Amino acid sequence: SNLTLSDGTEIWLNSGTQLDFPSRFNGETRDIYLDGEIFIHVAKNREVPFIVHMQGADIHVQGTSFNISAYRDEVKKTVVLVDGKVMVKTDDNRMVEMIPNEKIDITDREISKEIVNVSEYISWKSGVLEFNRTPMSEILKKVGRYYNVQFEETPEVELNAHTFSGKLFLSSNLDSVMTSVSILSSTTYLRNDNLIKISKK
């Protein structure tokens, strides 16, 4: 889903995301609180900085576009900058400035930075998942987030044995997506409500 805040900032929310924001920004900063994944295009206002608060870090913004994946139940938080400039400040006062096409991963112990193809990280908002040499376990994690399902693998399935590149179109029919995943990974699946069991073919 997507929404527009009172200042004109546009936000796209991925599944399982909780976002807390005021109906109107009245203070010296514009603050929102995130648990989950969003793509955000921040409306420029140099006099009133925009701050995204997430577990373990805050992101200070002027006017820019970026993706944040910061689910509370995942150790690693990820920020990908599309354009503009942001400053990421962790709870223990480590600071990292980002420029476009950079990704940072934040854990309790370290911050790592690399150059990436940003389309791989923001395509979900258009109903597409892009992958570049990605293990099947990571693909299933993103599919699970998008459709709010969980995966259970059997011991004989090695989801990280191969990597995959390409696009996976996320239709309203989860079974059609899972059929594509099964063909890619040479597996079968059994779906029981929100639990999907992955087995060897």
C-alpha positions in Angstrom: 0.0 0.0 0.0 1.1 3.6 -0.3 0.2 6.9 1.4 1.0 10.6 1.4 1.9 12.4 4.7 0.8 15.9 5.5 4.0 17.4 4.2 3.7 15.7 0.8 6.2 12.9 1.6 5.2 9.7 -0.2 5.6 6.3 1.3 5.1 2.7 0.0 4.7 0.0 2.7 5.6 -3.6 2.3 3.6 -6.4 3.9 3.9 -6.8 7.7 5.0 -3.2 8.2 4.0 -0.9 11.0 4.5 2.8 10.6 3.7 5.5 13.2 3.4 9.1 12.1 1.4 12.2 13.1 -1.6 13.5 11.2 0.3 16.7 10.9 4.0 17.7 11.6 4.1 20.6 14.1 7.6 20.4 15.7 11.1 21.3 14.7 11.6 17.9 13.1 9.4 15.5 11.1 9.5 12.2 12.9 8.1 8.8 11.8 8.7 5.4 13.5 9.2 2.2 11.4 9.0 -1.5 12.0 9.1 -3.2 8.6 10.0 -2.1 5.1 9.2 1.1 3.2 10.2 3.0 0.1 10.0 6.7 0.9 10.3 9.9 -1.2 10.8 12.7 1.4 9.4 16.1 0.6 12.1 18.8 0.8 12.0 21.2 3.7 15.5 22.4 4.8 14.1 24.1 7.9 12.3 21.0 9.2 14.5 17.9 9.0 12.9 14.5 8.4 13.9 11.6 10.7 13.0 8.0 10.3 13.4 6.1 13.6 13.9 2.4 13.5 15.3 -0.2 15.9 19.0 0.5 16.4 19.3 3.6 14.3 17.8 6.9 13.0 18.0 8.2 9.5 18.3 12.0 9.0 16.9 13.3 5.7 16.4 16.6 3.8 14.7 15.5 0.6 15.5 12.2 -1.0 14.3 8.7 -2.0 15.4 5.5 -0.3 14.4 2.1 0.9 14.5 0.8 4.5 14.1 -2.8 5.6 14.0 -2.8 9.4 11.8 -5.5 10.7 12.1 -6.0 14.5 12.5 -9.8 14.2 15.5 -9.5 11.8 19.0 -8.8 13.1 20.1 -7.0 10.0 18.6 -3.6 9.0 19.2 -2.3 5.5 19.1 1.1 3.9 19.4 1.7 0.2 19.7 5.3 -1.2 18.1 6.0 -4.6 18.8 9.7 -4.8 19.7 12.6 -2.5 21.8 12.2 0.7 21.0 10.8 4.1 22.9 10.4 7.4 22.4 7.2 9.4 23.0 7.5 13.1 23.0 4.3 15.2 21.9 4.1 18.9 25.6 3.8 19.9 26.4 7.1 18.0 28.1 5.6 14.9 27.3 7.8 11.9 27.4 7.0 8.2 26.6 9.4 5.3 25.2 7.8 2.2 25.2 8.8 -1.5 23.0 7.4 -4.3 23.3 3.7 -5.2 24.8 2.8 -1.8 23.5 0.2 0.6 24.3 -0.1 4.2 23.6 -3.1 6.5 23.4 -2.4 10.2 23.7 -5.1 12.9 24.4 -4.9 16.6 28.2 -5.1 16.0 28.9 -3.4 12.7 27.9 -1.3 9.7 28.9 -2.4 6.2 28.5 -0.3 3.0 28.5 -1.3 -0.7 27.5 -0.1 -4.1 24.4 -1.9 -5.4 21.8 -1.9 -8.2 19.0 -0.1 -6.4 16.2 -1.6 -8.6 16.8 -4.9 -6.8 15.8 -3.3 -3.5 12.8 -1.2 -4.6 11.1 -3.3 -7.3 8.8 -4.8 -4.7 6.7 -1.7 -4.6 5.8 -2.4 -8.3 4.9 -6.0 -7.6 8.2 -7.4 -8.9 11.2 -9.0 -7.1 14.5 -8.6 -8.8 17.4 -10.9 -8.0 21.1 -11.1 -8.9 22.8 -14.3 -7.8 20.5 -14.6 -4.8 20.2 -17.8 -2.7 16.7 -19.3 -2.8 16.4 -18.9 1.0 16.6 -15.1 0.5 14.1 -15.2 -2.3 11.6 -17.2 -0.1 12.2 -14.7 2.7 11.1 -11.8 0.5 8.1 -13.8 -0.9 7.1 -14.6 2.6 7.2 -11.0 3.7 5.2 -9.9 0.6 2.4 -12.5 1.0 2.6 -12.8 4.8 3.4 -16.6 4.8 6.1 -18.7 6.4 8.2 -21.4 4.8 9.2 -24.8 6.3 11.9 -26.7 4.5 12.6 -30.4 4.7 16.2 -31.5 5.6 16.9 -32.8 2.1 16.3 -29.4 0.5 19.4 -27.2 0.2 18.0 -23.8 -0.5 21.5 -22.1 -0.6 23.1 -24.6 -2.9 22.4 -22.4 -6.0 21.8 -18.8 -6.7 19.3 -17.2 -9.1 19.1 -14.1 -11.2 16.0 -12.6 -12.8 12.6 -11.2 -12.0 9.7 -12.8 -10.1 6.4 -11.1 -10.8 4.2 -11.0 -7.7 0.6 -11.7 -8.8 -2.4 -11.8 -6.6 -2.3 -15.6 -6.9 0.4 -16.9 -4.5 0.2 -20.4 -6.1 1.3 -19.1 -9.5 4.3 -17.5 -7.8 5.1 -20.7 -5.9 4.9 -22.7 -9.1 7.6 -20.5 -10.6 9.7 -20.9 -7.4 9.3 -24.7 -7.5 10.5 -24.8 -11.2 13.5 -22.6 -10.4 14.6 -24.6 -7.3 13.5 -28.1 -8.5 11.3 -28.5 -5.4 7.6 -29.1 -4.7 5.5 -27.3 -2.1 2.5 -28.0 0.1 0.5 -25.0 1.2 -1.6 -25.1 4.4 -3.1 -21.6 5.1 -0.1 -19.4 5.9 2.5 -22.2 6.2 4.2 -23.6 3.1 6.3 -26.7 3.2 9.2 -27.0 0.7 10.2 -30.6 -0.3 12.6 -32.1 -2.8 11.1 -33.1 -6.2 
